């Protein structure tokens, strides 16, 4: 009888220990998630609104993170003059729902036309011109300022929603990030491959299944024929395919390597600028297993035209408002 009591006691202690550890882990996750909402990059003033006869308010459960791919190969913290810091060739706004653990990714066309603030060599405001949003990053006085200026533009585009955090990486980081998850498998378009991309490897042909490793991942994401109209749209489709493949590889790798997010954070090092701290990383584990690419990526509708020198994208204002309300608001 004494032995049975001892067994019950031991199992009870083990169960209590497991519950304590689980509770502690969940507490750490929740606290790190709360940290993401502090000290926002752009506070925003998303006001209540009426849309199609219904009243809406901004959804406070969301955590919005601006992710930028910068077309420079030097360290992002390099001291350069405003206007020479590089352009944000890839612009994605990740929105995490802290209640449902769902994720949405809004792709913002690099050529989307909107007011861009221009600064002189000393960082003093010069004027504002309607230009491609990709150019705003170039005019920061440093890499952090560039991210915040771009975040302000994105917020203004989307009815002044808050942007909680930002992360910018240059393309030097891509091969290492790619290989850290064992490479990424993508399916090439069945009919068309950008001719500039095809020059980099015989594997880049229509319909081919490609496992990207090393520098091939950089080429797949970055290369395009700048002389072909709307080639950036084809590149965005490749980037979407890559994100889908990367998420799959990430979910599989993290099962055997729970420290992967911290390893990826370290890999980026000087090739990254972010206001996300290591203490905030655990919160992302909440969302990884809920990632479903098919419902995750959202596109902005609009018209692409050829300007005097470069392509220009003009969003459909009605469709953009609908998208913003559906993605970032909830019924009052």
C-alpha positions in Angstrom: 0.0 0.0 0.0 2.9 2.3 0.9 4.5 1.7 -2.5 1.3 2.6 -4.3 1.1 5.9 -2.4 4.7 6.6 -3.3 4.1 5.9 -7.0 1.1 8.2 -7.0 3.1 10.8 -5.2 6.0 10.5 -7.7 3.6 10.6 -10.7 1.8 13.6 -9.2 5.1 15.4 -8.8 6.1 14.6 -12.4 2.7 15.9 -13.6 3.1 19.0 -11.6 6.5 19.6 -13.0 5.3 19.1 -16.6 2.4 21.5 -16.0 4.8 24.0 -14.4 7.2 23.8 -17.3 4.4 24.1 -19.8 2.9 27.0 -18.0 6.2 28.7 -17.8 6.8 28.1 -21.5 3.4 29.5 -22.4 4.0 32.5 -20.2 7.3 33.2 -21.9 5.6 33.0 -25.3 2.8 35.3 -24.2 5.1 37.8 -22.7 7.4 37.9 -25.8 4.3 38.4 -27.9 3.3 41.4 -25.7 6.8 42.9 -26.2 6.2 43.0 -29.9 3.4 45.5 -29.4 5.6 47.9 -27.3 7.5 50.8 -28.8 5.9 50.6 -32.2 7.8 51.7 -35.3 4.7 53.6 -36.5 1.9 54.1 -33.9 -0.7 54.8 -36.6 -4.1 56.4 -36.1 -6.4 53.8 -37.6 -9.8 55.4 -36.9 -13.2 53.7 -36.7 -14.9 53.8 -40.1 -18.0 52.9 -42.0 -17.7 50.6 -45.0 -20.6 49.4 -47.1 -23.1 50.3 -44.4 -21.2 48.5 -41.6 -19.2 50.1 -38.8 -15.6 48.8 -38.3 -12.8 49.4 -35.8 -9.1 48.5 -36.1 -8.4 44.9 -34.9 -6.1 45.4 -31.8 -5.3 41.6 -31.8 -3.0 42.1 -34.8 0.8 42.5 -34.8 2.1 44.0 -38.0 5.7 43.5 -39.1 7.2 45.2 -42.2 9.7 43.0 -44.0 12.0 44.5 -46.7 14.4 43.0 -49.1 17.1 45.5 -49.9 18.9 45.5 -53.3 22.4 46.3 -51.8 25.2 43.8 -51.2 26.9 45.9 -48.5 26.1 45.8 -44.8 22.9 47.7 -44.1 24.6 49.8 -41.4 27.2 51.2 -43.8 27.5 55.0 -43.7 26.1 56.3 -47.0 24.4 59.5 -48.2 20.6 59.8 -48.3 19.5 58.6 -51.6 22.2 56.0 -51.9 21.1 53.5 -49.2 19.5 51.1 -51.7 15.9 50.3 -52.6 13.4 47.9 -51.1 13.0 45.5 -53.9 10.7 43.3 -51.9 8.0 44.7 -49.6 5.9 42.4 -47.5 3.7 43.3 -44.5 3.2 40.3 -42.2 0.1 40.5 -39.9 -0.1 38.1 -37.0 -3.4 37.6 -35.2 -2.4 37.0 -31.5 -5.9 35.5 -30.7 -6.4 33.1 -33.6 -2.6 32.6 -34.4 -3.3 33.2 -38.1 -0.9 35.0 -40.4 -1.5 37.1 -43.4 1.2 38.5 -45.7 0.4 41.5 -47.8 2.6 41.9 -50.9 3.2 45.6 -51.7 4.4 46.2 -55.3 7.8 48.0 -55.3 6.5 50.3 -58.1 3.4 51.4 -56.3 3.2 55.2 -56.7 2.7 57.3 -53.6 4.2 60.5 -51.9 7.9 59.9 -51.1 9.8 62.2 -48.8 13.2 63.3 -50.1 16.1 64.4 -47.9 19.4 66.2 -48.7 22.9 65.0 -48.0 22.7 66.2 -44.3 19.4 64.4 -43.8 17.2 67.5 -43.9 13.8 67.3 -45.5 13.9 68.6 -49.0 10.5 68.0 -50.6 7.9 65.3 -51.4 7.4 63.8 -54.8 5.0 61.1 -56.1 7.4 58.2 -56.8 7.7 54.4 -56.5 7.5 53.3 -52.8 10.7 51.3 -53.3 12.7 54.6 -53.3 11.7 55.7 -49.8 14.2 53.4 -48.2 17.0 55.1 -50.0 16.4 58.4 -48.2 16.9 57.4 -44.5 19.8 59.0 -42.6 20.6 55.5 -41.4 19.3 52.0 -41.8 16.8 52.3 -39.0 15.5 55.6 -40.2 15.0 54.1 -43.7 12.9 51.3 -42.3 10.8 53.7 -40.3 10.2 56.0 -43.2 9.1 53.1 -45.4 6.9 51.8 -42.6 5.3 55.3 -42.4 4.5 55.1 -46.1 3.0 51.6 -45.7 0.9 52.8 -42.8 -0.4 55.8 -44.7 -1.3 53.5 -47.7 -3.4 51.3 -45.4 -5.6 53.8 -43.5 -2.9 54.6 -41.0 -2.7 51.2 -39.3 0.1 50.7 -36.7 3.3 49.0 -37.8 4.7 47.3 -34.7 8.1 46.1 -36.0 10.3 46.1 -39.1 13.0 43.8 -40.5 15.1 44.6 -43.5 17.7 42.2 -45.0 20.0 42.6 -47.9 20.2 39.8 -50.4 23.6 38.6 -49.1 21.7 36.8 -46.3 19.5 34.7 -48.6 21.8 31.8 -49.4 22.6 31.2 -45.7 18.9 31.5 -44.6 18.0 29.2 -47.4 20.5 26.5 -46.6 19.7 26.7 -42.8 16.4 24.9 -43.6 18.0 22.4 -46.0 17.2 24.3 -49.1 13.9 25.1 -50.7 12.0 23.3 -53.4 10.0 25.3 -56.0 8.1 24.5 -59.2 9.1 26.6 -62.2 6.2 28.2 -64.2 5.1 25.7 -66.8 5.3 28.2 -69.7 7.7 31.1 -69.0 11.0 31.7 -67.2 12.6 35.1 -67.1 15.4 35.0 -69.7 17.9 36.6 -67.3 17.2 34.0 -64.7 17.6 31.2 -67.3 21.1 32.4 -68.0 22.2 31.5 -64.4 21.5 27.7 -64.6 20.1 25.1 -67.0 17.7 24.0 -64.2 15.8 27.2 -64.6 13.5 26.0 -67.4 9.7 26.0 -67.7 8.0 23.2 -65.7 11.1 22.1 -63.8 11.0 21.2 -60.1 14.1 22.9 -58.6 15.7 22.4 -55.2 17.4 25.7 -54.5 20.6 25.8 -52.5 23.3 28.4 -52.0 23.5 31.2 -54.6 20.7 29.7 -56.7 18.2 30.9 -54.1 19.5 34.4 -54.4 19.2 34.3 -58.2 15.7 32.8 -58.1 14.5 35.6 -55.8 16.4 38.6 -57.2 17.2 38.3 -60.9 14.9 39.7 -63.5 15.1 41.2 -67.0 14.8 44.9 -66.3 14.1 45.5 -70.0 11.0 43.3 -70.1 7.8 45.1 -69.1 6.2 43.9 -65.8 9.1 41.6 -65.1 8.8 42.5 -61.5 5.4 40.9 -61.4 6.8 37.6 -62.6 9.5 37.9 -60.0 6.9 38.5 -57.3 5.2 35.2 -58.3 8.6 33.5 -57.9 9.0 35.1 -54.5 5.5 33.9 -53.5 6.4 30.3 -54.6 9.7 30.6 -52.6 7.9 31.8 -49.4 5.5 28.8 -49.7 8.5 26.4 -50.1 10.4 28.1 -47.3 7.5 27.9 -44.9 7.3 24.1 -45.6 11.0 23.6 -45.1 11.0 25.8 -41.9 8.1 23.8 -40.3 9.9 20.5 -41.0 13.3 21.6 -39.8 12.0 23.2 -36.6 10.6 19.9 -35.5 14.1 18.5 -35.1 15.8 21.9 -34.3 13.7 24.0 -31.9 16.5 26.6 -31.7 16.2 27.3 -35.5 14.7 30.8 -35.1 17.6 31.9 -33.0 20.0 30.4 -35.4 18.4 32.2 -38.3 18.5 35.5 -36.4 22.2 35.0 -35.8 22.9 34.1 -39.5 21.5 37.5 -40.7 23.7 39.5 -38.4 25.1 42.5 -40.3 22.9 41.7 -43.3 19.8 42.6 -41.2 18.3 45.7 -39.6 15.4 45.0 -37.2 13.8 46.2 -34.0 12.8 42.7 -33.1 14.9 41.5 -30.2 15.9 38.0 -29.2 13.5 38.2 -26.2 10.7 38.5 -28.7 11.6 35.6 -30.9 9.8 32.9 -28.9 6.4 34.4 -29.7 6.8 33.4 -33.4 6.5 29.7 -32.3 2.8 30.4 -31.7 2.3 31.0 -35.5 4.6 28.5 -37.2 2.3 25.4 -37.1 -0.7 27.5 -38.2 1.0 28.8 -41.3 -1.1 27.9 -44.4 0.4 29.6 -47.5 -2.6 29.1 -49.8 -4.7 31.5 -47.7 -1.9 33.7 -46.5 -0.6 35.9 -49.2 -2.7 38.9 -50.2 -2.2 41.0 -53.4 -3.0 44.7 -54.0 -5.2 45.2 -57.1 -4.4 48.0 -59.5 -3.0 49.0 -62.9 0.6 49.0 -64.0 1.6 51.5 -66.7 4.9 52.6 -68.2 6.0 56.0 -66.9 8.6 58.3 -68.5 11.5 56.2 -67.2 10.1 53.3 -65.1 7.0 51.2 -64.6 4.4 52.7 -62.3 1.7 50.8 -60.3 -1.5 52.6 -59.3 -3.7 50.8 -56.8 -7.4 50.5 -57.3 -8.5 52.8 -54.4 -11.8 51.0 -53.8 -10.3 47.6 -53.8 -7.4 48.7 -51.6 -9.9 50.1 -49.0 -11.8 46.8 -49.1 -8.6 44.8 -48.6 -7.5 47.0 -45.7 -10.8 46.7 -43.9 -11.0 42.9 -44.4 -7.4 42.4 -43.3 -6.9 44.9 -40.5 -10.4 45.8 -39.2 -13.3 44.0 -37.5 -17.0 44.8 -37.1 -17.7 47.1 -34.2 
